[in-house]
C-alpha cells in the first residue's frame, strides 16, 4: 500500500478533495492510505505555541525547529524509506517525472508549512526536501500537498481506468498534450479535424505529435529547450 503521512496545523482539511473521485475511490479500496498528524500537539506551554518571531527581525512568525522536529519524530518511524517533503515556494518545481518517481515508491511524508516559513535547522536536521507546485505563494502547504498527492495517487496501479491514459498526457513525453475531440462531429460551425475521422492510425499519430509540438512551442517553449 502506498502511504501518505501529513504533518499540518489543520488536519481537518484532509482528505478534502482527495476523498472524492479517483483518489477517494482508491482510498476507500485501500490502494493508498492517508494519515494526518497535528503539529500543534507538540506545541509549547499552555497555548501549544508552535512559532516564534524571526531571528534578525522582520514580519510574521516562523515555525520552531524543536516543535516541528518533535512532531516529525513522533509521527514517523525511525526507519522510514519514504521521502520527507516540505511544501515550499522556494523548493524545486514539481514535475511529472518526479511525480512518477514518488508514485513508484512506498509513499511520502509531507510537512505543510505556515506563517513565514520553517526554521532552517529542522529542514537540515530532519532531511526535508522542499517542493514547489508553482511560482506563487499560498497561505500554507495543505493545498499544495493535495496537488502533489492527487498527481501521485492517480498513477498508482488500478486507479485510472486505462493504464495507457496516463502515458499520453501533458509532460509525459516532454510536450503538452494534443487537442481532444468527441461527438458531435460539428458544433457551432466547428468540425472535428478530418484526420481524426480518417481511420488511418499512422496519420492520426503524426497529427497528434505535430499538434503537441505546436502547442508546446506556443505555450511552453521552455520545454523544448532540451531538443
N, C-alpha and C positions, 0 to 999 in steps of 0.2 A: 504493500500500500504506500502511495505517495503521501508524505506527511508535511503539513504546514503548521508551524507554530508562530503566533503573532504576539509580540510584546507591545502593548499600547496603553495609553491613559484612558482610552474609550473602547473597552471591549464590547459594549453594546452595539457598536457599529457593525459588528460581524454576526452572521455571514453576509448580511446585506444582500446586494445583488448576486453574490456568489451562491446564495441559497436557491436561486431560480434557474430556469433554462438548463443548458447543458451541464454547467458546473454544479447546479443544485441536484440534478438527477444523479450525477456521478457521486456526489457527496452522500446522497441517500443510499446508493448502492454499495458504498464502501470502497469505491475506486480510489478515493483520496480522503484524508481526514484533516480537520481544521480545529485547532485549539487556540484559545486566547489566554493571555496572562496579563493581569493588570499591574503595570509598573508601580502604581501608587500604593499597592500593598507593601512595597518595600520602602516607602517614604519615611521621612524622619519626623519625630515628635508627634504631638497630639493631632496636628493637622496633616500629617503624612506628606510633608513637603518633599517635592521631587526636584526642585530647581533652585537656582540662586543667581545673583547678579553676575554679569560678565567680568572676569578679571581684566583690569585695564580700563574699565568703564564702558559706557555705551548703552544703547537702548535694549529693552527686552530682558529675557531671562534665559538661562542655559540649564539643560538637564544635567544633574550632578553625576559624576563618574561613579561614585560609591553606590548611589541608589540604583543606577542602571546596571552596574556590574552585579549587584546583589540579585536583581530581577533576572538577569541572564543566567547566573549560576543556579538560581532556584528553579528556573523553568526548563533548562536544557540539561540532559545527562552529561556526565563528564566525558564520555566517549560518544560523540555525535558527528557523523560524517557529513551532515547537511551544511551547506554554506550559510554563513551568518550575514544577512544583508541588512543594510541601513538605508531606507529610502531617503534620498537627499538630492536637492537640485545641483549640488556640486559633484555628484557621483558620475561614474561612467554611464553613457547613454545605454538604455536597454535596447538590445537588438533582437531580431528574430533568431539569429544564431545562438545568442546567449539564452533565450527562452528555450530553444530546443535542448540545449545542454542541461539546463535546470530540470526540464521535464523528464529527461532521461536518467536523472539521478534519484536519490532517495527522498527528496523533498527540500524544503527551505525553512529557515528560521528568520523571521523578519522583525526588525525593530522599527517602529513608527515614531519618528521624532515629532517634537512640538516646540513651540516657542522659537527662540533664535537659533537653536541647534542643540548639539550634544557635546559635552566635554570631550575634547580631542583625545584625552588619555584613555578613555574607555573604548574608543574606536580602535586605538592601537593595542590596548591591553587585552581585548577580547576578540581581536581579529575580525572586525566588522568590515564588510565590503560595501562601499557606498554605491548606490544605484540610482540613476535619474530616469524619469519617464519623459522628460522634455525640458526645454529651456524656459521654465516659468516656475513660480513659487506657489505652493498650496498651503493651506492652514496647518496641515500635518501630513504624516506619511500614510495614514489609513487608506485614503482613496488611491494613492499611488500603489500601495501594496495589493489592493484589489485588482488593479490593472495587471500587475505582474502575475498574480495568481490565476486570473482568468486566462491570460495568454498561455500559461503553462498547462493548466488543467485540461484545456480543450485539445491538447496534443497527447494526453495520456491514452493508452490503448483502449479502444472501445467507447471513448467519449463522443467522438464525431461519428456521424452515420457512415461515411465512406472514408476509408483511410486516405484515398487519393485526394480528397477535398482539401487537405492541408498542404499538399505538395505544390499546388499551382497558385497559391495566394501571393499577395504583395510581399516582397522582400525575400521570399524563399529562394529565388534564383538571382538575387541582386537587383531585381527590377520590380516596378509596381505592376499590379495585376492588370490584365487586359480587360476591356469592357465586356459586360454581360448583357444578354437579351433573352426574352422569352415571349410567349404569346401575349397579345395578338400580334400578327405579322406586321400590321401597320397601326400606329397610334398617333392621332393628331398630326397626320401628314408625315410622320417619321417612320421609316421602314427598317426592319432588321437588315443589316448588311447582307447582300446576296450571297457572299462567300459562305456565311454560316448556314445557309439553306442548301448549299450545293451537294452535300453528302460526300464531298472529297475531303477525307480526313487529313491528308498531307497539306492540301491547300488551306484548310481551316487552321492547322497548326502553325503554318507560316504566317497567316493573318494575325493570329493571336500573338505570336512572337514579335511581329512588326509593331502591333499596337502597344504592346507592353513597353517596347523600347521607345516608341514615340511619346507615350505618356510620361515615362521616366525622364526623358530629355526635357520635356516641357515643365514638369512639376518638381522633380528631384534630380537635377543634373549632377548633384554631388555623388549620387550612387553610381554614376558612370565613369567617375574619375579613374577607377582602377582598371578600366577596359584597355 
